[in-house]
C-alpha cells in the first residue's frame, strides 16, 4: 500500500470526535437517542447555543453528552434520524439550520436583496397562514422588490429550494408526518425571522411598531 492509499480508502471513522463517540452508542442494539438544543437569552442577545445528546436504553437515560452548536454535527444527527426532544425544540433546531443554509443566498445576493426576497417569498407563500410565522411578520416592514431582475428571481428560487430541503429532512429523515413537519418548519421560519429582524428584541425594548430594517 502506498502512502497515498489511506486518502483514497473509505475510513470507518468520522472527522469529528463527537461523531465517533455518539455513533458508538447508536450502533448498540436497544439504544435510542434525542437531541436537545439549549439557547438561553441574555437580555437582547443569546448565550452560545449548546447541543445535548441524550442516549436511552429501555426507556432510561444512560448517558448525556454536550457540544457547542455545530451545523455539521446537527446535519449528521438529522441523517441518522435523531429527533429533537419535542416539537418546539425541533423548531428551534431547524431555525438554526435555516440560519446556516440562508447564509448562501445572503452572501451571493447581499443582505438587502436577500431580506426583501425572503419576506416577499414568505408573504406570497403558504407559511403566511401559520400563526408561528404571521405573528412575527406583523413586526417586520416589507418593501416591494422589483422581481423583473434576474438576481431577484434566482434568489427567490434558491430560498424556496433551501426551505424545501429542510421540509424533506423533517419528512424523510426524521419521519414526522406532514402536519407535524409543517408546524415544525413554520416554527423554525418564525424563529429565524424573529432573530434576523430583531422582532422580540424590539418588543422587549418597548417598540410596538414595525421593524423598518
C-alpha positions in Angstrom: 0.0 0.0 0.0 1.4 3.4 -1.0 1.5 6.3 1.4 -1.4 7.9 -0.6 -3.8 4.9 -0.3 -5.2 6.0 3.1 -6.7 9.1 1.4 -8.4 7.0 -1.3 -9.9 4.4 1.1 -13.2 4.9 3.0 -12.5 5.3 6.7 -14.6 3.9 9.4 -14.1 7.0 11.4 -15.7 10.4 11.2 -13.8 13.7 11.0 -15.3 14.9 14.3 -14.5 13.1 17.6 -18.1 13.6 18.8 -19.5 11.7 15.8 -17.3 8.7 16.6 -18.4 8.8 20.3 -22.1 9.3 19.5 -22.1 6.6 16.9 -20.5 4.1 19.3 -23.8 4.4 21.3 -26.1 4.5 18.3 -24.6 1.3 16.9 -25.6 -0.7 20.0 -28.8 -2.7 20.0 -31.6 -1.2 22.0 -30.2 2.3 22.2 -32.2 5.3 21.2 -31.4 9.0 21.3 -32.8 12.5 21.3 -31.1 15.8 20.7 -31.8 18.9 22.8 -30.9 22.4 21.8 -30.3 24.8 24.6 -30.3 28.5 23.9 -30.6 30.9 26.7 -31.4 34.6 26.3 -29.2 37.1 28.0 -31.0 40.4 27.7 -31.3 41.3 24.0 -28.8 38.6 22.9 -28.4 34.9 23.3 -25.7 33.0 25.1 -23.8 30.4 22.9 -26.1 27.6 21.8 -25.4 24.1 23.2 -26.4 20.7 21.8 -27.2 18.0 24.3 -27.2 14.4 23.0 -29.3 12.1 25.2 -29.0 8.3 25.0 -31.6 5.9 26.3 -31.9 2.2 26.9 -35.1 0.5 28.0 -36.7 4.0 28.5 -34.0 5.1 30.9 -31.3 7.7 30.1 -27.9 6.1 30.3 -25.7 9.0 29.0 -25.8 12.6 28.0 -23.1 14.5 26.1 -22.9 18.1 25.2 -21.2 20.2 22.5 -21.4 23.7 21.2 -23.9 24.1 18.3 -22.3 22.8 15.1 -24.2 22.7 11.8 -22.3 19.7 10.6 -22.9 17.7 13.8 -26.6 18.6 13.6 -26.8 17.6 10.0 -25.2 14.2 10.8 -27.8 13.7 13.6 -30.6 14.5 11.1 -29.2 12.0 8.6 -29.1 9.4 11.4 -32.8 10.1 12.2 -32.2 11.6 15.6 -35.1 13.8 16.6 -35.1 16.7 19.0 -36.7 16.2 22.4 -40.0 17.8 21.5 -41.6 19.8 18.6 -40.7 23.2 20.0 -37.1 22.2 20.4 -37.2 20.7 16.9 -38.4 24.1 15.5 -35.5 25.8 17.3 -33.1 23.3 15.9 -34.3 23.8 12.4 -34.3 27.6 12.7 -30.5 27.3 13.4 -30.2 25.0 10.4 -32.1 27.6 8.3 -29.7 30.3 9.5 -26.8 28.3 8.2 -28.5 27.4 4.9 -29.6 31.0 4.3 -26.1 32.3 4.5 -25.6 31.1 0.9 -28.2 33.4 -0.8 -27.3 36.1 1.7 -23.7 36.0 0.7 -24.5 35.6 -3.0 -27.0 38.3 -3.4 -26.3 40.6 -0.5 -28.4 41.3 2.7 -30.6 43.9 1.1 -31.8 41.7 -1.8 -32.0 38.6 0.4 -34.1 40.3 3.1 -36.5 41.7 0.6 -36.9 38.5 -1.4 -37.2 36.3 1.7 -40.0 38.5 3.1 -41.8 38.5 -0.3 -41.4 34.8 -0.6 -43.0 34.3 2.9 -45.7 36.8 2.1 -46.7 35.0 -1.1 -46.4 31.5 0.3 -48.5 29.2 2.5 -46.4 29.8 5.7 -48.0 33.2 6.0 -51.2 31.3 7.0 -49.5 29.8 10.0 -49.6 31.8 13.2 -45.9 31.0 14.1 -44.9 33.0 11.0 -47.8 35.5 10.7 -47.3 36.8 14.2 -43.7 37.6 13.6 -44.3 39.1 10.2 -46.6 41.6 11.8 -43.5 43.2 13.3 -41.5 43.4 10.1 -41.7 46.1 7.4 -41.7 44.7 3.9 -40.7 46.6 0.8 -41.6 45.6 -2.7 -38.5 44.4 -4.5 -38.6 44.6 -8.3 -38.9 41.0 -9.5 -38.0 41.9 -13.0 -34.4 41.4 -12.1 -32.9 38.0 -12.8 -30.9 38.2 -9.5 -34.2 38.5 -7.6 -35.7 35.6 -9.4 -32.6 33.5 -8.8 -32.6 34.5 -5.1 -36.3 33.5 -4.7 -35.7 30.1 -6.3 -32.7 29.5 -4.1 -34.7 30.4 -0.9 -37.6 28.1 -2.0 -35.2 25.2 -2.6 -33.4 25.6 0.8 -36.8 25.6 2.6 -37.8 22.5 0.6 -34.6 20.8 1.7 -35.5 21.4 5.4 -39.0 20.2 4.8 -37.9 16.9 3.2 -35.4 16.3 6.0 -38.3 16.5 8.5 -40.4 14.2 6.4 -37.9 11.7 5.1 -35.0 11.6 7.6 -36.8 12.3 10.9 -40.1 10.6 9.9 -42.5 13.3 11.0 -45.9 13.2 9.4 -46.7 16.1 7.1 -48.8 18.1 9.5 -46.1 17.8 12.2 -43.4 18.8 9.7 -45.4 21.9 8.6 -45.8 23.0 12.2 -42.1 22.5 13.0 -40.9 24.2 9.8 -43.3 27.1 10.4 -42.0 27.4 13.9 -38.4 27.3 12.6 -39.2 30.0 10.0 -40.9 32.2 12.6 -37.9 31.8 15.0 -35.4 32.6 12.2 -37.4 35.7 11.1 -37.7 36.9 14.7 -33.9 36.7 15.2 -33.0 38.1 11.8 -35.3 41.2 12.1 -35.0 41.6 15.9 -38.7 41.4 16.4 -38.7 40.2 20.0 -35.7 42.4 20.8 -37.6 45.4 19.7 -40.7 44.4 21.7 -38.5 43.9 24.8 -37.3 47.5 24.3 -40.9 48.7 24.2 -41.1 49.3 20.4 -44.6 48.2 19.3 -44.2 49.5 15.7 -42.9 47.5 12.8 -39.2 46.9 12.2 -38.0 49.1 9.3 -34.7 47.4 9.0 
